[in-house]
Protein backbone atom coordinates (compact mmCIF):
# COMPACT_ATOMS: atom_id res chain seq x y z
CA UNK A 1 0.00 0.00 0.00
CA UNK A 2 2.83 2.35 0.80
CA UNK A 3 4.55 1.46 -2.45
CA UNK A 4 1.37 2.24 -4.43
CA UNK A 5 1.05 5.62 -2.71
CA UNK A 6 4.67 6.51 -3.45
CA UNK A 7 4.22 5.56 -7.11
CA UNK A 8 1.09 7.70 -7.40
CA UNK A 9 2.90 10.71 -5.93
CA UNK A 10 5.77 10.29 -8.41
CA UNK A 11 3.38 10.05 -11.39
CA UNK A 12 1.49 13.11 -10.18
CA UNK A 13 4.73 15.02 -9.85
CA UNK A 14 5.80 14.03 -13.37
CA UNK A 15 2.38 15.12 -14.68
CA UNK A 16 2.71 18.52 -13.01
CA UNK A 17 6.19 18.95 -14.43
CA UNK A 18 4.99 17.98 -17.91
CA UNK A 19 2.06 20.37 -17.64
CA UNK A 20 4.37 23.22 -16.67
CA UNK A 21 6.63 22.38 -19.61
CA UNK A 22 3.67 22.53 -21.97
CA UNK A 23 2.63 25.88 -20.54
CA UNK A 24 6.13 27.19 -21.09
CA UNK A 25 6.10 25.92 -24.67
CA UNK A 26 2.72 27.52 -25.32
CA UNK A 27 3.90 30.78 -23.80
CA UNK A 28 7.01 30.73 -26.00
CA UNK A 29 4.86 30.03 -29.06
CA UNK A 30 2.58 32.91 -28.15
CA UNK A 31 5.54 35.23 -27.80
CA UNK A 32 6.90 34.10 -31.16
CA UNK A 33 3.49 34.56 -32.83
CA UNK A 34 3.19 38.03 -31.33
CA UNK A 35 6.63 38.93 -32.63
CA UNK A 36 5.83 37.65 -36.11
CA UNK A 37 2.36 39.20 -36.27
CA UNK A 38 3.36 42.35 -34.36
CA UNK A 39 0.17 41.93 -32.31
CA UNK A 40 -0.26 41.14 -28.69
CA UNK A 41 -2.82 38.53 -27.75
CA UNK A 42 -5.11 41.24 -26.43
CA UNK A 43 -4.70 43.34 -29.57
CA UNK A 44 -5.40 40.32 -31.76
CA UNK A 45 -8.53 39.65 -29.78
CA UNK A 46 -9.70 43.26 -30.20
CA UNK A 47 -8.90 43.13 -33.95
CA UNK A 48 -10.97 39.98 -34.40
CA UNK A 49 -13.87 41.41 -32.43
CA UNK A 50 -13.79 44.64 -34.46
CA UNK A 51 -13.65 42.74 -37.71
CA UNK A 52 -16.66 40.68 -36.67
CA UNK A 53 -18.53 43.90 -35.81
CA UNK A 54 -17.80 45.38 -39.26
CA UNK A 55 -18.91 42.19 -40.98
CA UNK A 56 -22.05 42.09 -38.84
CA UNK A 57 -22.83 45.74 -39.70
CA UNK A 58 -22.32 45.10 -43.42
CA UNK A 59 -24.53 42.03 -43.33
CA UNK A 60 -27.11 43.97 -41.31
CA UNK A 61 -27.05 46.86 -43.83
CA UNK A 62 -27.54 44.43 -46.71
CA UNK A 63 -30.43 42.77 -44.90
CA UNK A 64 -31.95 46.16 -44.09
CA UNK A 65 -31.67 47.26 -47.73
CA UNK A 66 -33.26 44.02 -48.90
CA UNK A 67 -36.10 44.48 -46.42
CA UNK A 68 -36.52 48.13 -47.49
CA UNK A 69 -36.71 47.19 -51.17
CA UNK A 70 -39.17 44.41 -50.42
CA UNK A 71 -41.38 46.73 -48.38
CA UNK A 72 -41.19 49.39 -51.13
CA UNK A 73 -42.28 46.88 -53.77
CA UNK A 74 -45.06 45.63 -51.52
CA UNK A 75 -46.21 49.19 -50.79
CA UNK A 76 -46.23 49.97 -54.52
CA UNK A 77 -48.29 46.87 -55.27
CA UNK A 78 -50.74 47.64 -52.48
CA UNK A 79 -51.03 51.29 -53.58
CA UNK A 80 -51.85 50.16 -57.12
CA UNK A 81 -54.41 47.72 -55.76
CA UNK A 82 -56.04 50.44 -53.67
CA UNK A 83 -56.23 52.80 -56.65
CA UNK A 84 -57.48 50.06 -58.96
CA UNK A 85 -60.23 49.01 -56.55
CA UNK A 86 -61.25 52.61 -55.99
CA UNK A 87 -61.32 53.42 -59.70
CA UNK A 88 -63.38 50.29 -60.40
CA UNK A 89 -66.16 51.84 -58.34
CA UNK A 90 -66.20 55.01 -60.38
CA UNK A 91 -68.04 55.81 -63.62
CA UNK A 92 -67.22 58.89 -65.63
CA UNK A 93 -69.61 61.07 -67.59
CA UNK A 94 -68.24 63.79 -69.83
CA UNK A 95 -69.85 66.89 -71.32
CA UNK A 96 -68.65 69.03 -74.18
CA UNK A 97 -67.36 72.40 -73.06
CA UNK A 98 -68.63 75.27 -75.21
CA UNK A 99 -69.59 78.92 -75.11
CA UNK A 100 -72.19 78.54 -77.87
CA UNK A 101 -75.65 77.01 -78.00
CA UNK A 102 -77.56 76.44 -81.22
CA UNK A 103 -81.35 76.85 -81.17
CA UNK A 104 -83.18 74.97 -83.98
CA UNK A 105 -85.97 76.72 -85.88
CA UNK A 106 -88.92 75.25 -87.74
CA UNK A 107 -88.28 77.68 -90.59
CA UNK A 108 -86.28 80.84 -91.27
CA UNK A 109 -89.37 83.09 -90.96
CA UNK A 110 -89.00 82.79 -87.17
CA UNK A 111 -85.71 84.68 -87.42
CA UNK A 112 -87.75 87.78 -88.31
CA UNK A 113 -89.90 87.29 -85.20
CA UNK A 114 -86.79 86.95 -83.03
CA UNK A 115 -85.30 90.14 -84.47
CA UNK A 116 -88.57 92.06 -84.28
CA UNK A 117 -89.40 95.45 -85.73
CA UNK A 118 -86.22 97.55 -85.91
CA UNK A 119 -84.45 94.90 -83.80
CA UNK A 120 -86.66 95.52 -80.76
CA UNK A 121 -87.08 91.84 -79.79
CA UNK A 122 -83.47 90.72 -80.20
CA UNK A 123 -82.25 93.71 -78.16
CA UNK A 124 -84.74 92.85 -75.41
CA UNK A 125 -83.59 89.22 -75.39
CA UNK A 126 -79.94 90.25 -75.09
CA UNK A 127 -80.60 92.92 -72.43
CA UNK A 128 -82.80 90.70 -70.25
CA UNK A 129 -80.83 87.44 -70.51
CA UNK A 130 -77.30 88.88 -70.76
CA UNK A 131 -76.34 86.80 -73.83
CA UNK A 132 -75.50 87.52 -77.44
CA UNK A 133 -78.01 86.24 -80.02
CA UNK A 134 -76.45 85.54 -83.42
CA UNK A 135 -78.84 85.47 -86.35
CA UNK A 136 -76.88 84.76 -89.53
CA UNK A 137 -77.23 82.90 -92.82
CA UNK A 138 -77.16 79.48 -91.11
CA UNK A 139 -80.45 77.83 -92.16
CA UNK A 140 -83.16 77.11 -89.58
CA UNK A 141 -81.12 77.96 -86.48
CA UNK A 142 -79.86 80.83 -84.35
CA UNK A 143 -76.90 80.80 -81.98
CA UNK A 144 -76.66 81.99 -78.39
CA UNK A 145 -73.21 83.07 -77.26
CA UNK A 146 -72.18 83.57 -73.61
CA UNK A 147 -69.25 82.52 -71.41
CA UNK A 148 -71.62 82.00 -68.45
CA UNK A 149 -73.22 78.57 -69.00
CA UNK A 150 -76.08 79.34 -66.59
CA UNK A 151 -77.08 82.49 -68.44
CA UNK A 152 -76.72 80.66 -71.74
CA UNK A 153 -79.01 77.83 -70.59
CA UNK A 154 -81.66 80.22 -69.23
CA UNK A 155 -81.59 82.21 -72.47
CA UNK A 156 -81.80 79.03 -74.55
CA UNK A 157 -84.82 77.76 -72.65
CA UNK A 158 -86.45 81.18 -72.81
CA UNK A 159 -85.98 81.45 -76.55
CA UNK A 160 -87.26 77.93 -77.18
CA UNK A 161 -90.49 78.61 -75.27
CA UNK A 162 -90.96 81.95 -77.01
CA UNK A 163 -90.58 80.22 -80.37
CA UNK A 164 -92.95 77.43 -79.31
CA UNK A 165 -95.57 79.98 -78.22
CA UNK A 166 -94.98 82.09 -81.35
CA UNK A 167 -95.40 85.15 -79.22
CA UNK A 168 -92.23 87.20 -79.00
CA UNK A 169 -92.29 90.68 -77.47
CA UNK A 170 -90.36 92.42 -74.64
CA UNK A 171 -93.01 91.75 -71.98
CA UNK A 172 -93.31 88.07 -72.86
CA UNK A 173 -89.52 87.75 -73.04
CA UNK A 174 -89.23 89.13 -69.50
CA UNK A 175 -92.00 86.85 -68.16
CA UNK A 176 -90.61 83.66 -69.70
CA UNK A 177 -87.07 84.59 -68.65
CA UNK A 178 -88.06 84.91 -64.96
CA UNK A 179 -89.88 81.58 -65.12
CA UNK A 180 -86.91 79.77 -66.69
CA UNK A 181 -84.51 81.37 -64.25
CA UNK A 182 -86.54 80.00 -61.34
CA UNK A 183 -86.54 76.56 -62.99
CA UNK A 184 -82.75 76.63 -63.33
CA UNK A 185 -82.32 77.72 -59.70
CA UNK A 186 -84.51 74.83 -58.57
CA UNK A 187 -82.48 72.40 -60.64
CA UNK A 188 -79.21 73.71 -59.13
CA UNK A 189 -80.59 73.34 -55.60
CA UNK A 190 -81.72 69.82 -56.46
CA UNK A 191 -78.26 69.00 -57.85
CA UNK A 192 -76.56 70.32 -54.70
CA UNK A 193 -78.98 68.35 -52.53
CA UNK A 194 -78.31 65.15 -54.49
CA UNK A 195 -74.55 65.76 -54.15
CA UNK A 196 -74.47 66.16 -50.36
CA UNK A 197 -76.90 63.28 -49.91
CA UNK A 198 -74.86 60.89 -52.09
CA UNK A 199 -71.72 61.79 -50.13
CA UNK A 200 -73.52 61.72 -46.76
CA UNK A 201 -72.33 65.25 -45.90
CA UNK A 202 -74.09 67.14 -43.13
CA UNK A 203 -74.34 70.80 -42.10
CA UNK A 204 -73.46 72.41 -45.45
CA UNK A 205 -73.61 76.22 -45.36
CA UNK A 206 -76.02 78.08 -47.65
CA UNK A 207 -73.11 79.66 -49.52
CA UNK A 208 -71.44 76.28 -50.12
CA UNK A 209 -74.80 74.77 -51.09
CA UNK A 210 -75.29 77.47 -53.74
CA UNK A 211 -71.75 77.00 -55.08
CA UNK A 212 -72.29 73.24 -55.39
CA UNK A 213 -75.43 73.84 -57.40
CA UNK A 214 -73.65 76.22 -59.78
CA UNK A 215 -70.98 73.58 -60.43
CA UNK A 216 -73.67 71.63 -62.33
CA UNK A 217 -73.10 74.13 -65.14
CA UNK A 218 -69.30 74.18 -65.00
CA UNK A 219 -67.01 71.99 -67.08
CA UNK A 220 -63.25 71.55 -67.36
CA UNK A 221 -61.53 69.62 -70.13
CA UNK A 222 -64.91 68.29 -71.17
CA UNK A 223 -65.91 66.99 -67.74
CA UNK A 224 -68.68 68.36 -65.54
CA UNK A 225 -67.13 69.90 -62.40
CA UNK A 226 -69.90 68.82 -60.01
CA UNK A 227 -69.74 65.23 -61.22
CA UNK A 228 -65.96 65.34 -61.06
CA UNK A 229 -66.07 66.66 -57.47
CA UNK A 230 -68.45 63.88 -56.44
CA UNK A 231 -66.20 61.26 -58.05
CA UNK A 232 -63.08 62.67 -56.34
CA UNK A 233 -64.86 62.61 -52.95
CA UNK A 234 -65.97 59.01 -53.49
CA UNK A 235 -62.54 58.01 -54.75
CA UNK A 236 -60.95 59.45 -51.60
CA UNK A 237 -63.51 57.58 -49.51
CA UNK A 238 -62.84 54.28 -51.28
CA UNK A 239 -59.08 54.75 -50.84
CA UNK A 240 -59.53 55.53 -47.15
CA UNK A 241 -61.71 52.43 -46.82
CA UNK A 242 -59.09 50.26 -48.53
CA UNK A 243 -56.41 51.66 -46.23
CA UNK A 244 -58.56 50.96 -43.19
CA UNK A 245 -59.04 54.59 -42.16
CA UNK A 246 -62.82 54.54 -42.40
CA UNK A 247 -65.53 52.20 -43.48
CA UNK A 248 -67.59 52.86 -46.60
HELIX and SHEET records of a PDB file:
HELIX    1   1 UNK A    2  UNK A   37  1                                  36    
HELIX    2   2 UNK A   41  UNK A   88  1                                  48    
HELIX    3   3 UNK A  109  UNK A  115  1                                   7    
HELIX    4   4 UNK A  117  UNK A  119  5                                   3    
HELIX    5   5 UNK A  120  UNK A  129  1                                  10    
HELIX    6   6 UNK A  149  UNK A  165  1                                  17    
HELIX    7   7 UNK A  170  UNK A  198  1                                  29    
HELIX    8   8 UNK A  206  UNK A  214  1                                   9    
HELIX    9   9 UNK A  215  UNK A  217  5                                   3    
HELIX   10  10 UNK A  225  UNK A  242  1                                  18    
SHEET    1   A 3 UNK A 100  UNK A 104  0                                        
SHEET    2   A 3 UNK A 141  UNK A 145 -1                                        
SHEET    3   A 3 UNK A 132  UNK A 134 -1                                        
SHEET    1   B 2 UNK A 219  UNK A 220  0                                        
SHEET    2   B 2 UNK A 223  UNK A 224 -1                                        
END                                                                             
